[in-house]
Amino acid sequence: MTEPLPHWYLLGAGNMGTLAAWYLTRAGHTVSVVTNSPRLPLQKQLIFANQRMSLTLPCVSPAELPPAIKHVLVASKTPYTDSALQRVKGHLNNETQVLRFQNGVGALDGRLPSGSVMLEAITTSAVKGQSPQHTIVAENVTWIGGTAQPPEWFEGLQIHWPNLHWEADIRLVQWRKLVANAVINPLTAFYDIPNGALMNDPALLDQARTLCSEADALLAILDSQWPGDSFTAVLEVIRDTADNTSSMRADYQRGATTEIEAINGWLLRQAKNQGMDLPSHRRLVEALTSTP
């Protein structure tokens, strides 16, 4: 007997959370945004290349949640993960399925009940704008994974989520995205430039190459299957997103806390566990987290 499609409780209705909610609702899922206080439904506008679409997302306060939540979509910015999870505290258990749709690695480590199932979503799609308007810059490839077999609802979601793939062992996919973010995001934030400007300055390209080499050296120790040669892959991402402003640059421009601790910071913590130093990554973390 086929199970009914999940109802998802969304933590973080920003650009990526809204995009995920759009695909889920197209596939027949229902989605509610968990807010700290009751409010009217969120009225969203998704601006695609050839059309503008509307999305209504009902809101629910923590007090209105059911005793046990079966499906949670975590799409908050990583610095706000703890405050987002606080909204559903006491409603998660070992049967909860959590889909993490965030940059970086490890934001939910040690924060979920034992036995709960965590799936990771990694995307190369790009969205910009401020709520309620979200401009879809590119619909590229997205991977979801983390368990041997996909959940029952995944096949139906593939029909409505462009270029969606299942990856049982999503770690290497996640690390590839992590390295690209660990190079492009902090460099463009620190130098206040669009992604493509990295290609136009030999000194910046040298910095990018060094960041890639440090990351490759660490990841090869963590997993002997790591293919390395991240610089080539990062150059491809830079070319494909040349006109884009990285999310870290946008956060840094407006004085918001960036996601560097979940990206470069994760690499530094893993390196420390291995008795290594990643000096180029460390300097960027220090520069972007220091108080002016």
VEXDOSE-41132 format. One record per residue (C-alpha): x, y, z; residue number from 1. Coordinates in Angstrom, 1 decimal. Layout:
<margu><c1>X</c1><c2>Y</c2><c3>Z</c3><num>NUM</num></margu>
...
END
This chain:
<margu><c1>0.0</c1><c2>0.0</c2><c3>0.0</c3><num>1</num></margu>
<margu><c1>1.4</c1><c2>3.4</c2><c3>-1.0</c3><num>2</num></margu>
<margu><c1>1.9</c1><c2>5.8</c2><c3>1.9</c3><num>3</num></margu>
<margu><c1>0.4</c1><c2>9.3</c2><c3>1.6</c3><num>4</num></margu>
<margu><c1>2.8</c1><c2>12.0</c2><c3>0.6</c3><num>5</num></margu>
<margu><c1>4.6</c1><c2>13.7</c2><c3>3.5</c3><num>6</num></margu>
<margu><c1>3.6</c1><c2>17.0</c2><c3>5.1</c3><num>7</num></margu>
<margu><c1>6.9</c1><c2>18.9</c2><c3>5.5</c3><num>8</num></margu>
<margu><c1>7.6</c1><c2>21.5</c2><c3>8.2</c3><num>9</num></margu>
<margu><c1>10.0</c1><c2>24.0</c2><c3>6.8</c3><num>10</num></margu>
<margu><c1>12.6</c1><c2>25.8</c2><c3>8.8</c3><num>11</num></margu>
<margu><c1>13.9</c1><c2>28.7</c2><c3>6.8</c3><num>12</num></margu>
<margu><c1>11.8</c1><c2>30.1</c2><c3>4.0</c3><num>13</num></margu>
<margu><c1>14.6</c1><c2>32.0</c2><c3>2.2</c3><num>14</num></margu>
<margu><c1>15.7</c1><c2>31.5</c2><c3>-1.3</c3><num>15</num></margu>
<margu><c1>16.6</c1><c2>27.8</c2><c3>-1.2</c3><num>16</num></margu>
<margu><c1>13.9</c1><c2>26.8</c2><c3>1.2</c3><num>17</num></margu>
<margu><c1>11.3</c1><c2>28.5</c2><c3>-1.0</c3><num>18</num></margu>
<margu><c1>12.6</c1><c2>26.7</c2><c3>-4.1</c3><num>19</num></margu>
<margu><c1>12.5</c1><c2>23.3</c2><c3>-2.4</c3><num>20</num></margu>
<margu><c1>9.0</c1><c2>24.1</c2><c3>-1.2</c3><num>21</num></margu>
<margu><c1>8.0</c1><c2>24.9</c2><c3>-4.7</c3><num>22</num></margu>
<margu><c1>9.1</c1><c2>21.6</c2><c3>-6.1</c3><num>23</num></margu>
<margu><c1>7.6</c1><c2>19.7</c2><c3>-3.2</c3><num>24</num></margu>
<margu><c1>4.2</c1><c2>21.3</c2><c3>-3.6</c3><num>25</num></margu>
<margu><c1>4.3</c1><c2>20.7</c2><c3>-7.4</c3><num>26</num></margu>
<margu><c1>4.8</c1><c2>17.0</c2><c3>-6.6</c3><num>27</num></margu>
<margu><c1>1.8</c1><c2>17.0</c2><c3>-4.3</c3><num>28</num></margu>
<margu><c1>3.5</c1><c2>17.4</c2><c3>-0.9</c3><num>29</num></margu>
<margu><c1>2.2</c1><c2>19.9</c2><c3>1.6</c3><num>30</num></margu>
<margu><c1>4.6</c1><c2>22.4</c2><c3>3.3</c3><num>31</num></margu>
<margu><c1>4.1</c1><c2>24.6</c2><c3>6.3</c3><num>32</num></margu>
<margu><c1>6.6</c1><c2>27.2</c2><c3>7.5</c3><num>33</num></margu>
<margu><c1>7.4</c1><c2>27.0</c2><c3>11.3</c3><num>34</num></margu>
<margu><c1>7.5</c1><c2>30.5</c2><c3>12.7</c3><num>35</num></margu>
<margu><c1>8.0</c1><c2>31.8</c2><c3>16.3</c3><num>36</num></margu>
<margu><c1>4.6</c1><c2>33.5</c2><c3>16.2</c3><num>37</num></margu>
<margu><c1>1.4</c1><c2>32.9</c2><c3>14.2</c3><num>38</num></margu>
<margu><c1>1.0</c1><c2>35.0</c2><c3>11.0</c3><num>39</num></margu>
<margu><c1>-0.8</c1><c2>35.0</c2><c3>7.7</c3><num>40</num></margu>
<margu><c1>0.4</c1><c2>32.6</c2><c3>5.0</c3><num>41</num></margu>
<margu><c1>3.5</c1><c2>33.6</c2><c3>3.2</c3><num>42</num></margu>
<margu><c1>2.8</c1><c2>34.8</c2><c3>-0.3</c3><num>43</num></margu>
<margu><c1>5.9</c1><c2>34.0</c2><c3>-2.5</c3><num>44</num></margu>
<margu><c1>6.8</c1><c2>35.0</c2><c3>-6.1</c3><num>45</num></margu>
<margu><c1>9.2</c1><c2>32.7</c2><c3>-7.9</c3><num>46</num></margu>
<margu><c1>10.6</c1><c2>34.3</c2><c3>-11.0</c3><num>47</num></margu>
<margu><c1>11.8</c1><c2>31.8</c2><c3>-13.6</c3><num>48</num></margu>
<margu><c1>13.4</c1><c2>32.6</c2><c3>-16.9</c3><num>49</num></margu>
<margu><c1>10.1</c1><c2>32.6</c2><c3>-18.8</c3><num>50</num></margu>
<margu><c1>7.4</c1><c2>32.8</c2><c3>-16.2</c3><num>51</num></margu>
<margu><c1>6.4</c1><c2>34.2</c2><c3>-12.8</c3><num>52</num></margu>
<margu><c1>4.8</c1><c2>31.8</c2><c3>-10.4</c3><num>53</num></margu>
<margu><c1>3.0</c1><c2>32.3</c2><c3>-7.0</c3><num>54</num></margu>
<margu><c1>3.4</c1><c2>30.1</c2><c3>-4.0</c3><num>55</num></margu>
<margu><c1>1.4</c1><c2>30.2</c2><c3>-0.8</c3><num>56</num></margu>
<margu><c1>3.0</c1><c2>28.7</c2><c3>2.3</c3><num>57</num></margu>
<margu><c1>0.9</c1><c2>28.4</c2><c3>5.4</c3><num>58</num></margu>
<margu><c1>2.6</c1><c2>29.2</c2><c3>8.7</c3><num>59</num></margu>
<margu><c1>2.4</c1><c2>27.4</c2><c3>12.0</c3><num>60</num></margu>
<margu><c1>3.8</c1><c2>28.4</c2><c3>15.4</c3><num>61</num></margu>
<margu><c1>5.7</c1><c2>26.0</c2><c3>17.6</c3><num>62</num></margu>
<margu><c1>2.6</c1><c2>25.8</c2><c3>19.9</c3><num>63</num></margu>
<margu><c1>0.5</c1><c2>24.6</c2><c3>17.1</c3><num>64</num></margu>
<margu><c1>2.8</c1><c2>21.7</c2><c3>16.0</c3><num>65</num></margu>
<margu><c1>1.6</c1><c2>18.1</c2><c3>16.4</c3><num>66</num></margu>
<margu><c1>3.3</c1><c2>16.1</c2><c3>19.2</c3><num>67</num></margu>
<margu><c1>5.5</c1><c2>14.2</c2><c3>16.7</c3><num>68</num></margu>
<margu><c1>6.7</c1><c2>15.6</c2><c3>13.4</c3><num>69</num></margu>
<margu><c1>7.6</c1><c2>13.0</c2><c3>10.7</c3><num>70</num></margu>
<margu><c1>9.2</c1><c2>15.2</c2><c3>8.1</c3><num>71</num></margu>
<margu><c1>11.3</c1><c2>18.4</c2><c3>8.5</c3><num>72</num></margu>
<margu><c1>13.0</c1><c2>20.4</c2><c3>5.8</c3><num>73</num></margu>
<margu><c1>15.9</c1><c2>22.4</c2><c3>7.3</c3><num>74</num></margu>
<margu><c1>16.8</c1><c2>25.3</c2><c3>4.9</c3><num>75</num></margu>
<margu><c1>17.8</c1><c2>28.0</c2><c3>7.4</c3><num>76</num></margu>
<margu><c1>21.2</c1><c2>29.7</c2><c3>7.0</c3><num>77</num></margu>
<margu><c1>23.7</c1><c2>27.7</c2><c3>8.9</c3><num>78</num></margu>
<margu><c1>24.5</c1><c2>30.3</c2><c3>11.6</c3><num>79</num></margu>
<margu><c1>20.8</c1><c2>30.2</c2><c3>12.6</c3><num>80</num></margu>
<margu><c1>20.5</c1><c2>26.4</c2><c3>12.7</c3><num>81</num></margu>
<margu><c1>20.1</c1><c2>26.2</c2><c3>16.5</c3><num>82</num></margu>
<margu><c1>17.4</c1><c2>28.9</c2><c3>16.7</c3><num>83</num></margu>
<margu><c1>15.6</c1><c2>27.2</c2><c3>13.8</c3><num>84</num></margu>
<margu><c1>15.7</c1><c2>23.8</c2><c3>15.5</c3><num>85</num></margu>
<margu><c1>14.5</c1><c2>25.4</c2><c3>18.7</c3><num>86</num></margu>
<margu><c1>11.1</c1><c2>25.9</c2><c3>17.1</c3><num>87</num></margu>
<margu><c1>10.6</c1><c2>22.1</c2><c3>16.7</c3><num>88</num></margu>
<margu><c1>12.3</c1><c2>21.1</c2><c3>19.9</c3><num>89</num></margu>
<margu><c1>10.4</c1><c2>18.2</c2><c3>21.6</c3><num>90</num></margu>
<margu><c1>8.6</c1><c2>17.3</c2><c3>18.4</c3><num>91</num></margu>
<margu><c1>11.3</c1><c2>15.3</c2><c3>16.7</c3><num>92</num></margu>
<margu><c1>11.9</c1><c2>11.6</c2><c3>17.5</c3><num>93</num></margu>
<margu><c1>13.6</c1><c2>8.5</c2><c3>16.1</c3><num>94</num></margu>
<margu><c1>11.0</c1><c2>8.3</c2><c3>13.3</c3><num>95</num></margu>
<margu><c1>11.6</c1><c2>11.8</c2><c3>12.0</c3><num>96</num></margu>
<margu><c1>13.0</c1><c2>12.2</c2><c3>8.6</c3><num>97</num></margu>
<margu><c1>15.1</c1><c2>15.4</c2><c3>8.2</c3><num>98</num></margu>
<margu><c1>16.1</c1><c2>16.8</c2><c3>4.9</c3><num>99</num></margu>
<margu><c1>19.0</c1><c2>19.2</c2><c3>5.2</c3><num>100</num></margu>
<margu><c1>19.1</c1><c2>21.8</c2><c3>2.4</c3><num>101</num></margu>
<margu><c1>22.0</c1><c2>24.1</c2><c3>3.6</c3><num>102</num></margu>
<margu><c1>25.4</c1><c2>25.1</c2><c3>2.6</c3><num>103</num></margu>
<margu><c1>28.4</c1><c2>23.5</c2><c3>4.3</c3><num>104</num></margu>
<margu><c1>28.7</c1><c2>20.3</c2><c3>6.3</c3><num>105</num></margu>
<margu><c1>27.9</c1><c2>19.3</c2><c3>9.8</c3><num>106</num></margu>
<margu><c1>25.3</c1><c2>21.9</c2><c3>10.7</c3><num>107</num></margu>
<margu><c1>23.0</c1><c2>19.3</c2><c3>12.2</c3><num>108</num></margu>
<margu><c1>25.7</c1><c2>17.1</c2><c3>13.8</c3><num>109</num></margu>
<margu><c1>24.7</c1><c2>16.2</c2><c3>17.3</c3><num>110</num></margu>
<margu><c1>21.5</c1><c2>18.2</c2><c3>17.1</c3><num>111</num></margu>
<margu><c1>19.0</c1><c2>15.5</c2><c3>16.1</c3><num>112</num></margu>
<margu><c1>17.4</c1><c2>12.7</c2><c3>18.2</c3><num>113</num></margu>
<margu><c1>19.2</c1><c2>9.4</c2><c3>18.0</c3><num>114</num></margu>
<margu><c1>17.7</c1><c2>7.2</c2><c3>15.3</c3><num>115</num></margu>
<margu><c1>16.2</c1><c2>10.0</c2><c3>13.2</c3><num>116</num></margu>
<margu><c1>16.9</c1><c2>9.8</c2><c3>9.5</c3><num>117</num></margu>
<margu><c1>18.9</c1><c2>12.6</c2><c3>8.0</c3><num>118</num></margu>
<margu><c1>19.0</c1><c2>13.1</c2><c3>4.2</c3><num>119</num></margu>
<margu><c1>21.3</c1><c2>15.7</c2><c3>2.6</c3><num>120</num></margu>
<margu><c1>20.3</c1><c2>17.8</c2><c3>-0.4</c3><num>121</num></margu>
<margu><c1>23.1</c1><c2>19.3</c2><c3>-2.5</c3><num>122</num></margu>
<margu><c1>22.3</c1><c2>21.6</c2><c3>-5.4</c3><num>123</num></margu>
<margu><c1>24.1</c1><c2>23.6</c2><c3>-8.1</c3><num>124</num></margu>
<margu><c1>21.0</c1><c2>25.7</c2><c3>-8.7</c3><num>125</num></margu>
<margu><c1>21.0</c1><c2>29.3</c2><c3>-7.9</c3><num>126</num></margu>
<margu><c1>18.4</c1><c2>31.7</c2><c3>-6.5</c3><num>127</num></margu>
<margu><c1>18.7</c1><c2>35.3</c2><c3>-5.6</c3><num>128</num></margu>
<margu><c1>16.5</c1><c2>38.0</c2><c3>-4.2</c3><num>129</num></margu>
<margu><c1>14.8</c1><c2>38.9</c2><c3>-0.9</c3><num>130</num></margu>
<margu><c1>11.5</c1><c2>37.4</c2><c3>0.3</c3><num>131</num></margu>
<margu><c1>8.8</c1><c2>37.5</c2><c3>-1.0</c3><num>132</num></margu>
<margu><c1>10.4</c1><c2>37.6</c2><c3>-4.5</c3><num>133</num></margu>
<margu><c1>12.9</c1><c2>34.9</c2><c3>-5.5</c3><num>134</num></margu>
<margu><c1>14.6</c1><c2>34.9</c2><c3>-8.9</c3><num>135</num></margu>
<margu><c1>15.7</c1><c2>31.5</c2><c3>-10.1</c3><num>136</num></margu>
<margu><c1>19.0</c1><c2>32.2</c2><c3>-11.7</c3><num>137</num></margu>
<margu><c1>19.6</c1><c2>28.6</c2><c3>-12.8</c3><num>138</num></margu>
<margu><c1>18.0</c1><c2>25.2</c2><c3>-12.4</c3><num>139</num></margu>
<margu><c1>21.0</c1><c2>22.9</c2><c3>-12.4</c3><num>140</num></margu>
<margu><c1>21.6</c1><c2>19.5</c2><c3>-10.8</c3><num>141</num></margu>
<margu><c1>20.4</c1><c2>18.6</c2><c3>-7.4</c3><num>142</num></margu>
<margu><c1>21.3</c1><c2>15.4</c2><c3>-5.4</c3><num>143</num></margu>
<margu><c1>19.4</c1><c2>14.0</c2><c3>-2.4</c3><num>144</num></margu>
<margu><c1>20.9</c1><c2>11.1</c2><c3>-0.5</c3><num>145</num></margu>
<margu><c1>22.2</c1><c2>9.6</c2><c3>2.7</c3><num>146</num></margu>
<margu><c1>20.5</c1><c2>6.2</c2><c3>2.9</c3><num>147</num></margu>
<margu><c1>20.9</c1><c2>3.0</c2><c3>0.8</c3><num>148</num></margu>
<margu><c1>17.6</c1><c2>3.4</c2><c3>-0.8</c3><num>149</num></margu>
<margu><c1>15.5</c1><c2>6.5</c2><c3>-1.6</c3><num>150</num></margu>
<margu><c1>12.3</c1><c2>7.1</c2><c3>0.3</c3><num>151</num></margu>
<margu><c1>9.1</c1><c2>6.1</c2><c3>-1.4</c3><num>152</num></margu>
<margu><c1>8.2</c1><c2>9.7</c2><c3>-2.2</c3><num>153</num></margu>
<margu><c1>11.5</c1><c2>10.4</c2><c3>-4.1</c3><num>154</num></margu>
<margu><c1>10.5</c1><c2>9.0</c2><c3>-7.5</c3><num>155</num></margu>
<margu><c1>7.4</c1><c2>11.2</c2><c3>-7.7</c3><num>156</num></margu>
<margu><c1>9.5</c1><c2>14.2</c2><c3>-6.7</c3><num>157</num></margu>
<margu><c1>11.9</c1><c2>13.6</c2><c3>-9.5</c3><num>158</num></margu>
<margu><c1>9.2</c1><c2>14.4</c2><c3>-12.0</c3><num>159</num></margu>
<margu><c1>8.7</c1><c2>17.9</c2><c3>-10.7</c3><num>160</num></margu>
<margu><c1>12.2</c1><c2>18.8</c2><c3>-9.5</c3><num>161</num></margu>
<margu><c1>14.4</c1><c2>19.3</c2><c3>-12.6</c3><num>162</num></margu>
<margu><c1>17.7</c1><c2>17.3</c2><c3>-12.7</c3><num>163</num></margu>
<margu><c1>17.1</c1><c2>15.7</c2><c3>-9.3</c3><num>164</num></margu>
<margu><c1>19.2</c1><c2>12.6</c2><c3>-8.6</c3><num>165</num></margu>
<margu><c1>19.5</c1><c2>10.1</c2><c3>-5.8</c3><num>166</num></margu>
<margu><c1>23.0</c1><c2>9.5</c2><c3>-4.3</c3><num>167</num></margu>
<margu><c1>23.2</c1><c2>6.8</c2><c3>-1.7</c3><num>168</num></margu>
<margu><c1>26.6</c1><c2>7.9</c2><c3>-0.6</c3><num>169</num></margu>
<margu><c1>26.3</c1><c2>11.6</c2><c3>-0.9</c3><num>170</num></margu>
<margu><c1>29.5</c1><c2>12.5</c2><c3>0.9</c3><num>171</num></margu>
<margu><c1>31.7</c1><c2>12.9</c2><c3>-2.2</c3><num>172</num></margu>
<margu><c1>29.1</c1><c2>15.0</c2><c3>-3.9</c3><num>173</num></margu>
<margu><c1>28.8</c1><c2>17.1</c2><c3>-0.8</c3><num>174</num></margu>
<margu><c1>32.5</c1><c2>17.6</c2><c3>-0.5</c3><num>175</num></margu>
<margu><c1>32.8</c1><c2>18.7</c2><c3>-4.1</c3><num>176</num></margu>
<margu><c1>30.2</c1><c2>21.4</c2><c3>-3.5</c3><num>177</num></margu>
<margu><c1>31.9</c1><c2>22.2</c2><c3>-0.2</c3><num>178</num></margu>
<margu><c1>35.3</c1><c2>22.9</c2><c3>-1.9</c3><num>179</num></margu>
<margu><c1>33.7</c1><c2>25.1</c2><c3>-4.5</c3><num>180</num></margu>
<margu><c1>32.0</c1><c2>27.1</c2><c3>-1.8</c3><num>181</num></margu>
<margu><c1>35.1</c1><c2>27.2</c2><c3>0.3</c3><num>182</num></margu>
<margu><c1>37.0</c1><c2>28.8</c2><c3>-2.5</c3><num>183</num></margu>
<margu><c1>34.6</c1><c2>31.0</c2><c3>-4.4</c3><num>184</num></margu>
<margu><c1>32.4</c1><c2>32.3</c2><c3>-1.5</c3><num>185</num></margu>
<margu><c1>35.1</c1><c2>33.7</c2><c3>0.9</c3><num>186</num></margu>
<margu><c1>37.3</c1><c2>35.1</c2><c3>-1.9</c3><num>187</num></margu>
<margu><c1>34.4</c1><c2>36.9</c2><c3>-3.5</c3><num>188</num></margu>
<margu><c1>33.2</c1><c2>38.1</c2><c3>-0.1</c3><num>189</num></margu>
<margu><c1>36.6</c1><c2>39.4</c2><c3>1.0</c3><num>190</num></margu>
<margu><c1>37.4</c1><c2>41.1</c2><c3>-2.2</c3><num>191</num></margu>
<margu><c1>33.8</c1><c2>42.2</c2><c3>-2.9</c3><num>192</num></margu>
<margu><c1>33.6</c1><c2>40.9</c2><c3>-6.5</c3><num>193</num></margu>
<margu><c1>31.3</c1><c2>38.7</c2><c3>-8.6</c3><num>194</num></margu>
<margu><c1>32.3</c1><c2>35.1</c2><c3>-9.1</c3><num>195</num></margu>
<margu><c1>33.7</c1><c2>35.7</c2><c3>-12.6</c3><num>196</num></margu>
<margu><c1>36.2</c1><c2>38.3</c2><c3>-11.5</c3><num>197</num></margu>
<margu><c1>38.3</c1><c2>35.5</c2><c3>-10.0</c3><num>198</num></margu>
<margu><c1>39.2</c1><c2>34.5</c2><c3>-13.5</c3><num>199</num></margu>
<margu><c1>40.5</c1><c2>37.9</c2><c3>-14.4</c3><num>200</num></margu>
<margu><c1>43.2</c1><c2>38.2</c2><c3>-11.7</c3><num>201</num></margu>
<margu><c1>46.2</c1><c2>35.8</c2><c3>-11.7</c3><num>202</num></margu>
<margu><c1>46.8</c1><c2>36.5</c2><c3>-8.0</c3><num>203</num></margu>
<margu><c1>43.3</c1><c2>35.5</c2><c3>-7.1</c3><num>204</num></margu>
<margu><c1>43.5</c1><c2>32.4</c2><c3>-9.2</c3><num>205</num></margu>
<margu><c1>46.7</c1><c2>31.5</c2><c3>-7.3</c3><num>206</num></margu>
<margu><c1>44.8</c1><c2>31.9</c2><c3>-4.1</c3><num>207</num></margu>
<margu><c1>42.0</c1><c2>29.7</c2><c3>-5.4</c3><num>208</num></margu>
<margu><c1>44.5</c1><c2>27.1</c2><c3>-6.5</c3><num>209</num></margu>
<margu><c1>46.1</c1><c2>27.1</c2><c3>-3.0</c3><num>210</num></margu>
<margu><c1>42.7</c1><c2>26.8</c2><c3>-1.3</c3><num>211</num></margu>
<margu><c1>41.9</c1><c2>23.8</c2><c3>-3.5</c3><num>212</num></margu>
<margu><c1>45.2</c1><c2>22.1</c2><c3>-2.8</c3><num>213</num></margu>
<margu><c1>44.9</c1><c2>22.4</c2><c3>0.9</c3><num>214</num></margu>
<margu><c1>41.3</c1><c2>21.0</c2><c3>0.8</c3><num>215</num></margu>
<margu><c1>42.4</c1><c2>18.2</c2><c3>-1.5</c3><num>216</num></margu>
<margu><c1>45.2</c1><c2>17.2</c2><c3>0.8</c3><num>217</num></margu>
<margu><c1>42.8</c1><c2>17.0</c2><c3>3.8</c3><num>218</num></margu>
<margu><c1>40.0</c1><c2>15.2</c2><c3>2.0</c3><num>219</num></margu>
<margu><c1>42.3</c1><c2>12.6</c2><c3>0.5</c3><num>220</num></margu>
<margu><c1>43.3</c1><c2>11.7</c2><c3>4.1</c3><num>221</num></margu>
<margu><c1>39.6</c1><c2>11.5</c2><c3>5.2</c3><num>222</num></margu>
<margu><c1>38.7</c1><c2>9.3</c2><c3>2.2</c3><num>223</num></margu>
<margu><c1>41.2</c1><c2>7.6</c2><c3>0.0</c3><num>224</num></margu>
<margu><c1>38.5</c1><c2>7.7</c2><c3>-2.8</c3><num>225</num></margu>
<margu><c1>38.7</c1><c2>11.4</c2><c3>-3.0</c3><num>226</num></margu>
<margu><c1>39.6</c1><c2>12.2</c2><c3>-6.6</c3><num>227</num></margu>
<margu><c1>41.4</c1><c2>15.5</c2><c3>-6.0</c3><num>228</num></margu>
<margu><c1>41.9</c1><c2>18.0</c2><c3>-8.8</c3><num>229</num></margu>
<margu><c1>39.4</c1><c2>20.3</c2><c3>-7.2</c3><num>230</num></margu>
<margu><c1>40.9</c1><c2>23.4</c2><c3>-9.0</c3><num>231</num></margu>
<margu><c1>39.6</c1><c2>22.2</c2><c3>-12.4</c3><num>232</num></margu>
<margu><c1>36.1</c1><c2>21.7</c2><c3>-11.0</c3><num>233</num></margu>
<margu><c1>36.2</c1><c2>25.1</c2><c3>-9.2</c3><num>234</num></margu>
<margu><c1>37.2</c1><c2>26.9</c2><c3>-12.4</c3><num>235</num></margu>
<margu><c1>34.2</c1><c2>25.3</c2><c3>-14.1</c3><num>236</num></margu>
<margu><c1>31.9</c1><c2>26.5</c2><c3>-11.4</c3><num>237</num></margu>
<margu><c1>33.4</c1><c2>30.0</c2><c3>-11.6</c3><num>238</num></margu>
<margu><c1>32.8</c1><c2>30.1</c2><c3>-15.4</c3><num>239</num></margu>
<margu><c1>29.2</c1><c2>28.8</c2><c3>-15.1</c3><num>240</num></margu>
<margu><c1>28.4</c1><c2>31.4</c2><c3>-12.4</c3><num>241</num></margu>
<margu><c1>30.5</c1><c2>34.3</c2><c3>-13.6</c3><num>242</num></margu>
<margu><c1>27.8</c1><c2>36.9</c2><c3>-13.2</c3><num>243</num></margu>
<margu><c1>26.6</c1><c2>35.7</c2><c3>-9.8</c3><num>244</num></margu>
<margu><c1>27.1</c1><c2>37.2</c2><c3>-6.4</c3><num>245</num></margu>
<margu><c1>27.9</c1><c2>34.4</c2><c3>-3.9</c3><num>246</num></margu>
<margu><c1>25.7</c1><c2>34.1</c2><c3>-0.9</c3><num>247</num></margu>
<margu><c1>28.6</c1><c2>34.8</c2><c3>1.4</c3><num>248</num></margu>
<margu><c1>29.4</c1><c2>38.1</c2><c3>-0.5</c3><num>249</num></margu>
<margu><c1>25.8</c1><c2>39.1</c2><c3>-0.2</c3><num>250</num></margu>
<margu><c1>25.7</c1><c2>38.3</c2><c3>3.6</c3><num>251</num></margu>
<margu><c1>29.1</c1><c2>40.1</c2><c3>4.1</c3><num>252</num></margu>
<margu><c1>27.9</c1><c2>43.2</c2><c3>2.2</c3><num>253</num></margu>
<margu><c1>24.9</c1><c2>43.7</c2><c3>4.5</c3><num>254</num></margu>
<margu><c1>26.8</c1><c2>42.9</c2><c3>7.7</c3><num>255</num></margu>
<margu><c1>25.1</c1><c2>39.5</c2><c3>8.3</c3><num>256</num></margu>
<margu><c1>26.8</c1><c2>36.5</c2><c3>9.8</c3><num>257</num></margu>
<margu><c1>28.2</c1><c2>34.4</c2><c3>7.0</c3><num>258</num></margu>
<margu><c1>28.2</c1><c2>30.6</c2><c3>6.6</c3><num>259</num></margu>
<margu><c1>32.0</c1><c2>30.4</c2><c3>6.6</c3><num>260</num></margu>
<margu><c1>32.1</c1><c2>28.4</c2><c3>9.9</c3><num>261</num></margu>
<margu><c1>30.0</c1><c2>25.6</c2><c3>8.2</c3><num>262</num></margu>
<margu><c1>32.2</c1><c2>25.7</c2><c3>5.1</c3><num>263</num></margu>
<margu><c1>35.9</c1><c2>26.6</c2><c3>5.6</c3><num>264</num></margu>
<margu><c1>35.4</c1><c2>26.2</c2><c3>9.3</c3><num>265</num></margu>
<margu><c1>34.4</c1><c2>22.6</c2><c3>8.8</c3><num>266</num></margu>
<margu><c1>37.6</c1><c2>22.0</c2><c3>6.8</c3><num>267</num></margu>
<margu><c1>39.7</c1><c2>23.5</c2><c3>9.6</c3><num>268</num></margu>
<margu><c1>38.0</c1><c2>21.4</c2><c3>12.3</c3><num>269</num></margu>
<margu><c1>38.7</c1><c2>18.2</c2><c3>10.3</c3><num>270</num></margu>
<margu><c1>42.2</c1><c2>19.3</c2><c3>9.7</c3><num>271</num></margu>
<margu><c1>42.8</c1><c2>19.9</c2><c3>13.4</c3><num>272</num></margu>
<margu><c1>41.6</c1><c2>16.4</c2><c3>14.1</c3><num>273</num></margu>
<margu><c1>44.3</c1><c2>15.1</c2><c3>11.7</c3><num>274</num></margu>
<margu><c1>47.0</c1><c2>17.3</c2><c3>13.1</c3><num>275</num></margu>
<margu><c1>47.0</c1><c2>19.5</c2><c3>10.0</c3><num>276</num></margu>
<margu><c1>46.8</c1><c2>23.2</c2><c3>9.3</c3><num>277</num></margu>
<margu><c1>45.2</c1><c2>24.8</c2><c3>6.3</c3><num>278</num></margu>
<margu><c1>46.7</c1><c2>28.2</c2><c3>6.5</c3><num>279</num></margu>
<margu><c1>44.9</c1><c2>29.8</c2><c3>3.5</c3><num>280</num></margu>
<margu><c1>41.5</c1><c2>28.7</c2><c3>4.8</c3><num>281</num></margu>
<margu><c1>42.4</c1><c2>29.8</c2><c3>8.3</c3><num>282</num></margu>
<margu><c1>43.4</c1><c2>33.3</c2><c3>7.2</c3><num>283</num></margu>
<margu><c1>40.1</c1><c2>33.7</c2><c3>5.3</c3><num>284</num></margu>
<margu><c1>38.0</c1><c2>32.5</c2><c3>8.3</c3><num>285</num></margu>
<margu><c1>39.9</c1><c2>35.0</c2><c3>10.5</c3><num>286</num></margu>
<margu><c1>39.5</c1><c2>37.8</c2><c3>8.0</c3><num>287</num></margu>
<margu><c1>35.7</c1><c2>37.3</c2><c3>7.6</c3><num>288</num></margu>
<margu><c1>34.9</c1><c2>36.7</c2><c3>11.2</c3><num>289</num></margu>
<margu><c1>37.0</c1><c2>39.4</c2><c3>12.8</c3><num>290</num></margu>
<margu><c1>35.2</c1><c2>42.5</c2><c3>14.2</c3><num>291</num></margu>
<margu><c1>35.9</c1><c2>45.6</c2><c3>12.1</c3><num>292</num></margu>
END
